[in-house]
Amino acid sequence: AARDGHKAVVQLLLETGKGNADSKDKNGRTPLFLAVQNGHEAVIRLLLERGKVNADSKGNDGLTPLVLAIQNGHEPI
């Protein structure tokens, strides 16, 4: 949901406790990483404000969401 920018779905998962906002995929990327990678600002804000995420979490490649945002040209994020 975070990767595809589905804010309402992410919000529902957070509110119901059915989603782990800090879970990692096989590449060590969290929902925050996936939202950053695809430039979904509304989902990013939601995760940071309500998701209890570790914004400094590193993927298997050693990158943080902030570094990934810069690399992908999403500086406003």
Jmol script that loads the backbone (N, CA, C; Angstrom):
load data "model"
ATOM      1  N   ALA A   1       0.827  -1.189   0.000  1.00  0.00           N
ATOM      2  CA  ALA A   1       0.000   0.000   0.000  1.00  0.00           C
ATOM      3  C   ALA A   1       0.873   1.255   0.000  1.00  0.00           C
ATOM      4  N   ALA A   2       1.924   1.266   0.826  1.00  0.00           N
ATOM      5  CA  ALA A   2       2.812   2.434   0.895  1.00  0.00           C
ATOM      6  C   ALA A   2       3.545   2.637  -0.424  1.00  0.00           C
ATOM      7  N   ARG A   3       3.993   1.557  -1.032  1.00  0.00           N
ATOM      8  CA  ARG A   3       4.731   1.631  -2.299  1.00  0.00           C
ATOM      9  C   ARG A   3       3.884   2.253  -3.397  1.00  0.00           C
ATOM     10  N   ASP A   4       2.586   1.950  -3.375  1.00  0.00           N
ATOM     11  CA  ASP A   4       1.696   2.417  -4.431  1.00  0.00           C
ATOM     12  C   ASP A   4       0.965   3.710  -4.088  1.00  0.00           C
ATOM     13  N   GLY A   5       1.253   4.280  -2.916  1.00  0.00           N
ATOM     14  CA  GLY A   5       0.663   5.561  -2.544  1.00  0.00           C
ATOM     15  C   GLY A   5      -0.775   5.497  -2.075  1.00  0.00           C
ATOM     16  N   HIS A   6      -1.208   4.348  -1.587  1.00  0.00           N
ATOM     17  CA  HIS A   6      -2.589   4.184  -1.122  1.00  0.00           C
ATOM     18  C   HIS A   6      -2.708   4.649   0.334  1.00  0.00           C
ATOM     19  N   LYS A   7      -2.812   5.964   0.493  1.00  0.00           N
ATOM     20  CA  LYS A   7      -2.837   6.557   1.828  1.00  0.00           C
ATOM     21  C   LYS A   7      -3.971   6.010   2.691  1.00  0.00           C
ATOM     22  N   ALA A   8      -5.159   5.894   2.139  1.00  0.00           N
ATOM     23  CA  ALA A   8      -6.304   5.420   2.921  1.00  0.00           C
ATOM     24  C   ALA A   8      -6.074   4.003   3.441  1.00  0.00           C
ATOM     25  N   VAL A   9      -5.460   3.162   2.636  1.00  0.00           N
ATOM     26  CA  VAL A   9      -5.179   1.783   3.053  1.00  0.00           C
ATOM     27  C   VAL A   9      -4.119   1.779   4.151  1.00  0.00           C
ATOM     28  N   VAL A  10      -3.072   2.574   3.972  1.00  0.00           N
ATOM     29  CA  VAL A  10      -2.021   2.670   4.991  1.00  0.00           C
ATOM     30  C   VAL A  10      -2.625   3.169   6.298  1.00  0.00           C
ATOM     31  N   GLN A  11      -3.468   4.187   6.212  1.00  0.00           N
ATOM     32  CA  GLN A  11      -4.106   4.737   7.406  1.00  0.00           C
ATOM     33  C   GLN A  11      -4.955   3.677   8.105  1.00  0.00           C
ATOM     34  N   LEU A  12      -5.720   2.924   7.350  1.00  0.00           N
ATOM     35  CA  LEU A  12      -6.555   1.865   7.917  1.00  0.00           C
ATOM     36  C   LEU A  12      -5.697   0.803   8.609  1.00  0.00           C
ATOM     37  N   LEU A  13      -4.608   0.408   7.974  1.00  0.00           N
ATOM     38  CA  LEU A  13      -3.714  -0.593   8.570  1.00  0.00           C
ATOM     39  C   LEU A  13      -3.116  -0.084   9.881  1.00  0.00           C
ATOM     40  N   LEU A  14      -2.746   1.186   9.911  1.00  0.00           N
ATOM     41  CA  LEU A  14      -2.181   1.763  11.130  1.00  0.00           C
ATOM     42  C   LEU A  14      -3.236   1.854  12.231  1.00  0.00           C
ATOM     43  N   GLU A  15      -4.430   2.299  11.867  1.00  0.00           N
ATOM     44  CA  GLU A  15      -5.497   2.478  12.857  1.00  0.00           C
ATOM     45  C   GLU A  15      -5.980   1.161  13.447  1.00  0.00           C
ATOM     46  N   THR A  16      -6.015   0.126  12.648  1.00  0.00           N
ATOM     47  CA  THR A  16      -6.516  -1.162  13.135  1.00  0.00           C
ATOM     48  C   THR A  16      -5.420  -2.030  13.744  1.00  0.00           C
ATOM     49  N   GLY A  17      -4.166  -1.607  13.582  1.00  0.00           N
ATOM     50  CA  GLY A  17      -3.055  -2.390  14.109  1.00  0.00           C
ATOM     51  C   GLY A  17      -2.756  -3.634  13.295  1.00  0.00           C
ATOM     52  N   LYS A  18      -3.295  -3.709  12.084  1.00  0.00           N
ATOM     53  CA  LYS A  18      -3.101  -4.898  11.246  1.00  0.00           C
ATOM     54  C   LYS A  18      -1.857  -4.813  10.382  1.00  0.00           C
ATOM     55  N   GLY A  19      -1.169  -3.691  10.437  1.00  0.00           N
ATOM     56  CA  GLY A  19       0.056  -3.545   9.663  1.00  0.00           C
ATOM     57  C   GLY A  19       1.191  -3.085  10.553  1.00  0.00           C
ATOM     58  N   ASN A  20       2.375  -3.561  10.291  1.00  0.00           N
ATOM     59  CA  ASN A  20       3.560  -3.148  11.035  1.00  0.00           C
ATOM     60  C   ASN A  20       4.280  -2.098  10.202  1.00  0.00           C
ATOM     61  N   ALA A  21       4.248  -0.855  10.651  1.00  0.00           N
ATOM     62  CA  ALA A  21       4.819   0.256   9.893  1.00  0.00           C
ATOM     63  C   ALA A  21       6.330   0.161   9.767  1.00  0.00           C
ATOM     64  N   ASP A  22       6.963  -0.681  10.552  1.00  0.00           N
ATOM     65  CA  ASP A  22       8.420  -0.804  10.498  1.00  0.00           C
ATOM     66  C   ASP A  22       8.869  -2.181   9.998  1.00  0.00           C
ATOM     67  N   SER A  23       7.954  -2.934   9.389  1.00  0.00           N
ATOM     68  CA  SER A  23       8.337  -4.241   8.847  1.00  0.00           C
ATOM     69  C   SER A  23       9.265  -4.049   7.653  1.00  0.00           C
ATOM     70  N   LYS A  24      10.071  -5.059   7.370  1.00  0.00           N
ATOM     71  CA  LYS A  24      11.031  -4.965   6.265  1.00  0.00           C
ATOM     72  C   LYS A  24      10.774  -6.059   5.239  1.00  0.00           C
ATOM     73  N   ASP A  25      11.006  -5.713   3.974  1.00  0.00           N
ATOM     74  CA  ASP A  25      10.902  -6.709   2.909  1.00  0.00           C
ATOM     75  C   ASP A  25      12.245  -7.421   2.754  1.00  0.00           C
ATOM     76  N   LYS A  26      12.380  -8.251   1.738  1.00  0.00           N
ATOM     77  CA  LYS A  26      13.614  -9.029   1.549  1.00  0.00           C
ATOM     78  C   LYS A  26      14.836  -8.150   1.304  1.00  0.00           C
ATOM     79  N   ASN A  27      14.616  -6.881   0.917  1.00  0.00           N
ATOM     80  CA  ASN A  27      15.717  -5.946   0.697  1.00  0.00           C
ATOM     81  C   ASN A  27      15.966  -5.052   1.906  1.00  0.00           C
ATOM     82  N   GLY A  28      15.266  -5.338   2.994  1.00  0.00           N
ATOM     83  CA  GLY A  28      15.432  -4.557   4.213  1.00  0.00           C
ATOM     84  C   GLY A  28      14.737  -3.210   4.162  1.00  0.00           C
ATOM     85  N   ARG A  29      13.797  -3.068   3.251  1.00  0.00           N
ATOM     86  CA  ARG A  29      13.106  -1.786   3.082  1.00  0.00           C
ATOM     87  C   ARG A  29      11.754  -1.802   3.791  1.00  0.00           C
ATOM     88  N   THR A  30      11.507  -0.726   4.519  1.00  0.00           N
ATOM     89  CA  THR A  30      10.258  -0.559   5.259  1.00  0.00           C
ATOM     90  C   THR A  30       9.213   0.138   4.384  1.00  0.00           C
ATOM     91  N   PRO A  31       7.961   0.202   4.845  1.00  0.00           N
ATOM     92  CA  PRO A  31       6.959   0.966   4.098  1.00  0.00           C
ATOM     93  C   PRO A  31       7.396   2.415   3.857  1.00  0.00           C
ATOM     94  N   LEU A  32       8.110   3.006   4.818  1.00  0.00           N
ATOM     95  CA  LEU A  32       8.611   4.373   4.628  1.00  0.00           C
ATOM     96  C   LEU A  32       9.564   4.425   3.440  1.00  0.00           C
ATOM     97  N   PHE A  33      10.482   3.469   3.350  1.00  0.00           N
ATOM     98  CA  PHE A  33      11.400   3.388   2.203  1.00  0.00           C
ATOM     99  C   PHE A  33      10.620   3.347   0.896  1.00  0.00           C
ATOM    100  N   LEU A  34       9.616   2.481   0.845  1.00  0.00           N
ATOM    101  CA  LEU A  34       8.865   2.279  -0.390  1.00  0.00           C
ATOM    102  C   LEU A  34       8.087   3.527  -0.788  1.00  0.00           C
ATOM    103  N   ALA A  35       7.528   4.219   0.198  1.00  0.00           N
ATOM    104  CA  ALA A  35       6.820   5.468  -0.097  1.00  0.00           C
ATOM    105  C   ALA A  35       7.794   6.538  -0.576  1.00  0.00           C
ATOM    106  N   VAL A  36       8.960   6.624   0.060  1.00  0.00           N
ATOM    107  CA  VAL A  36       9.986   7.590  -0.345  1.00  0.00           C
ATOM    108  C   VAL A  36      10.474   7.282  -1.754  1.00  0.00           C
ATOM    109  N   GLN A  37      10.750   6.031  -2.014  1.00  0.00           N
ATOM    110  CA  GLN A  37      11.271   5.611  -3.314  1.00  0.00           C
ATOM    111  C   GLN A  37      10.348   6.035  -4.453  1.00  0.00           C
ATOM    112  N   ASN A  38       9.056   6.054  -4.176  1.00  0.00           N
ATOM    113  CA  ASN A  38       8.079   6.370  -5.213  1.00  0.00           C
ATOM    114  C   ASN A  38       7.486   7.772  -5.090  1.00  0.00           C
ATOM    115  N   GLY A  39       8.010   8.570  -4.158  1.00  0.00           N
ATOM    116  CA  GLY A  39       7.606   9.966  -4.045  1.00  0.00           C
ATOM    117  C   GLY A  39       6.204  10.211  -3.523  1.00  0.00           C
ATOM    118  N   HIS A  40       5.691   9.325  -2.679  1.00  0.00           N
ATOM    119  CA  HIS A  40       4.329   9.462  -2.152  1.00  0.00           C
ATOM    120  C   HIS A  40       4.348  10.269  -0.847  1.00  0.00           C
ATOM    121  N   GLU A  41       4.357  11.600  -0.992  1.00  0.00           N
ATOM    122  CA  GLU A  41       4.513  12.491   0.157  1.00  0.00           C
ATOM    123  C   GLU A  41       3.424  12.324   1.214  1.00  0.00           C
ATOM    124  N   ALA A  42       2.185  12.134   0.810  1.00  0.00           N
ATOM    125  CA  ALA A  42       1.094  11.994   1.783  1.00  0.00           C
ATOM    126  C   ALA A  42       1.279  10.739   2.639  1.00  0.00           C
ATOM    127  N   VAL A  43       1.715   9.661   2.026  1.00  0.00           N
ATOM    128  CA  VAL A  43       1.952   8.417   2.768  1.00  0.00           C
ATOM    129  C   VAL A  43       3.157   8.583   3.688  1.00  0.00           C
ATOM    130  N   ILE A  44       4.172   9.267   3.212  1.00  0.00           N
ATOM    131  CA  ILE A  44       5.363   9.511   4.031  1.00  0.00           C
ATOM    132  C   ILE A  44       4.983  10.281   5.287  1.00  0.00           C
ATOM    133  N   ARG A  45       4.223  11.354   5.111  1.00  0.00           N
ATOM    134  CA  ARG A  45       3.791  12.160   6.264  1.00  0.00           C
ATOM    135  C   ARG A  45       2.990  11.312   7.251  1.00  0.00           C
ATOM    136  N   LEU A  46       2.080  10.532   6.721  1.00  0.00           N
ATOM    137  CA  LEU A  46       1.240   9.684   7.565  1.00  0.00           C
ATOM    138  C   LEU A  46       2.090   8.702   8.368  1.00  0.00           C
ATOM    139  N   LEU A  47       3.019   8.044   7.715  1.00  0.00           N
ATOM    140  CA  LEU A  47       3.879   7.083   8.408  1.00  0.00           C
ATOM    141  C   LEU A  47       4.723   7.763   9.480  1.00  0.00           C
ATOM    142  N   LEU A  48       5.257   8.927   9.172  1.00  0.00           N
ATOM    143  CA  LEU A  48       6.096   9.627  10.141  1.00  0.00           C
ATOM    144  C   LEU A  48       5.286  10.153  11.321  1.00  0.00           C
ATOM    145  N   GLU A  49       4.066  10.605  11.058  1.00  0.00           N
ATOM    146  CA  GLU A  49       3.240  11.177  12.121  1.00  0.00           C
ATOM    147  C   GLU A  49       2.554  10.122  12.978  1.00  0.00           C
ATOM    148  N   ARG A  50       2.133   9.018  12.377  1.00  0.00           N
ATOM    149  CA  ARG A  50       1.308   8.042  13.103  1.00  0.00           C
ATOM    150  C   ARG A  50       1.850   6.625  13.126  1.00  0.00           C
ATOM    151  N   GLY A  51       2.886   6.375  12.363  1.00  0.00           N
ATOM    152  CA  GLY A  51       3.308   5.003  12.187  1.00  0.00           C
ATOM    153  C   GLY A  51       4.355   4.473  13.128  1.00  0.00           C
ATOM    154  N   LYS A  52       4.897   5.329  13.990  1.00  0.00           N
ATOM    155  CA  LYS A  52       5.953   4.878  14.899  1.00  0.00           C
ATOM    156  C   LYS A  52       7.057   4.163  14.127  1.00  0.00           C
ATOM    157  N   VAL A  53       7.561   4.838  13.097  1.00  0.00           N
ATOM    158  CA  VAL A  53       8.595   4.259  12.248  1.00  0.00           C
ATOM    159  C   VAL A  53       9.974   4.763  12.649  1.00  0.00           C
ATOM    160  N   ASN A  54      10.963   3.979  12.336  1.00  0.00           N
ATOM    161  CA  ASN A  54      12.349   4.382  12.532  1.00  0.00           C
ATOM    162  C   ASN A  54      12.818   5.022  11.230  1.00  0.00           C
ATOM    163  N   ALA A  55      12.841   6.340  11.194  1.00  0.00           N
ATOM    164  CA  ALA A  55      13.204   7.064   9.973  1.00  0.00           C
ATOM    165  C   ALA A  55      14.669   6.869   9.606  1.00  0.00           C
ATOM    166  N   ASP A  56      15.475   6.386  10.544  1.00  0.00           N
ATOM    167  CA  ASP A  56      16.902   6.170  10.285  1.00  0.00           C
ATOM    168  C   ASP A  56      17.224   4.716   9.965  1.00  0.00           C
ATOM    169  N   SER A  57      16.207   3.905   9.796  1.00  0.00           N
ATOM    170  CA  SER A  57      16.404   2.495   9.472  1.00  0.00           C
ATOM    171  C   SER A  57      17.141   2.359   8.144  1.00  0.00           C
ATOM    172  N   LYS A  58      18.059   1.418   8.083  1.00  0.00           N
ATOM    173  CA  LYS A  58      18.836   1.201   6.859  1.00  0.00           C
ATOM    174  C   LYS A  58      18.380  -0.073   6.159  1.00  0.00           C
ATOM    175  N   GLY A  59      18.320   0.003   4.837  1.00  0.00           N
ATOM    176  CA  GLY A  59      18.031  -1.174   4.038  1.00  0.00           C
ATOM    177  C   GLY A  59      19.271  -2.041   3.935  1.00  0.00           C
ATOM    178  N   ASN A  60      19.152  -3.173   3.283  1.00  0.00           N
ATOM    179  CA  ASN A  60      20.294  -4.073   3.114  1.00  0.00           C
ATOM    180  C   ASN A  60      21.452  -3.409   2.382  1.00  0.00           C
ATOM    181  N   ASP A  61      21.146  -2.368   1.602  1.00  0.00           N
ATOM    182  CA  ASP A  61      22.179  -1.646   0.861  1.00  0.00           C
ATOM    183  C   ASP A  61      22.837  -0.550   1.691  1.00  0.00           C
ATOM    184  N   GLY A  62      22.395  -0.381   2.947  1.00  0.00           N
ATOM    185  CA  GLY A  62      22.976   0.611   3.840  1.00  0.00           C
ATOM    186  C   GLY A  62      22.382   2.004   3.709  1.00  0.00           C
ATOM    187  N   LEU A  63      21.383   2.164   2.849  1.00  0.00           N
ATOM    188  CA  LEU A  63      20.773   3.477   2.647  1.00  0.00           C
ATOM    189  C   LEU A  63      19.640   3.724   3.637  1.00  0.00           C
ATOM    190  N   THR A  64      19.466   4.982   4.009  1.00  0.00           N
ATOM    191  CA  THR A  64      18.321   5.393   4.815  1.00  0.00           C
ATOM    192  C   THR A  64      17.267   5.989   3.883  1.00  0.00           C
ATOM    193  N   PRO A  65      16.031   6.154   4.347  1.00  0.00           N
ATOM    194  CA  PRO A  65      15.018   6.776   3.498  1.00  0.00           C
ATOM    195  C   PRO A  65      15.421   8.170   3.009  1.00  0.00           C
ATOM    196  N   LEU A  66      16.095   8.947   3.846  1.00  0.00           N
ATOM    197  CA  LEU A  66      16.522  10.290   3.441  1.00  0.00           C
ATOM    198  C   LEU A  66      17.506  10.232   2.285  1.00  0.00           C
ATOM    199  N   VAL A  67      18.490   9.362   2.370  1.00  0.00           N
ATOM    200  CA  VAL A  67      19.471   9.219   1.289  1.00  0.00           C
ATOM    201  C   VAL A  67      18.767   8.755   0.014  1.00  0.00           C
ATOM    202  N   LEU A  68      17.845   7.836   0.151  1.00  0.00           N
ATOM    203  CA  LEU A  68      17.101   7.338  -1.003  1.00  0.00           C
ATOM    204  C   LEU A  68      16.289   8.461  -1.653  1.00  0.00           C
ATOM    205  N   ALA A  69      15.670   9.312  -0.838  1.00  0.00           N
ATOM    206  CA  ALA A  69      14.899  10.442  -1.373  1.00  0.00           C
ATOM    207  C   ALA A  69      15.792  11.357  -2.199  1.00  0.00           C
ATOM    208  N   ILE A  70      16.969  11.643  -1.693  1.00  0.00           N
ATOM    209  CA  ILE A  70      17.903  12.513  -2.412  1.00  0.00           C
ATOM    210  C   ILE A  70      18.350  11.856  -3.708  1.00  0.00           C
ATOM    211  N   GLN A  71      18.691  10.580  -3.651  1.00  0.00           N
ATOM    212  CA  GLN A  71      19.140   9.869  -4.852  1.00  0.00           C
ATOM    213  C   GLN A  71      18.066   9.821  -5.934  1.00  0.00           C
ATOM    214  N   ASN A  72      16.804   9.757  -5.513  1.00  0.00           N
ATOM    215  CA  ASN A  72      15.706   9.670  -6.471  1.00  0.00           C
ATOM    216  C   ASN A  72      15.162  11.034  -6.876  1.00  0.00           C
ATOM    217  N   GLY A  73      15.832  12.101  -6.441  1.00  0.00           N
ATOM    218  CA  GLY A  73      15.413  13.441  -6.822  1.00  0.00           C
ATOM    219  C   GLY A  73      14.163  13.924  -6.119  1.00  0.00           C
ATOM    220  N   HIS A  74      13.887  13.375  -4.937  1.00  0.00           N
ATOM    221  CA  HIS A  74      12.713  13.784  -4.167  1.00  0.00           C
ATOM    222  C   HIS A  74      13.147  14.662  -2.995  1.00  0.00           C
ATOM    223  N   GLU A  75      13.930  15.697  -3.271  1.00  0.00           N
ATOM    224  CA  GLU A  75      14.456  16.554  -2.216  1.00  0.00           C
ATOM    225  C   GLU A  75      13.389  17.151  -1.305  1.00  0.00           C
ATOM    226  N   PRO A  76      12.207  17.533  -1.827  1.00  0.00           N
ATOM    227  CA  PRO A  76      11.195  18.103  -0.921  1.00  0.00           C
ATOM    228  C   PRO A  76      10.799  17.155   0.205  1.00  0.00           C
ATOM    229  N   ILE A  77      10.928  15.875  -0.028  1.00  0.00           N
ATOM    230  CA  ILE A  77      10.583  14.881   0.992  1.00  0.00           C
ATOM    231  C   ILE A  77      11.559  15.014   2.136  1.00  0.00           C
TER     232      ILE A  77
END
end "model"
wireframe off; spacefill off
backbone 0.3
color backbone group
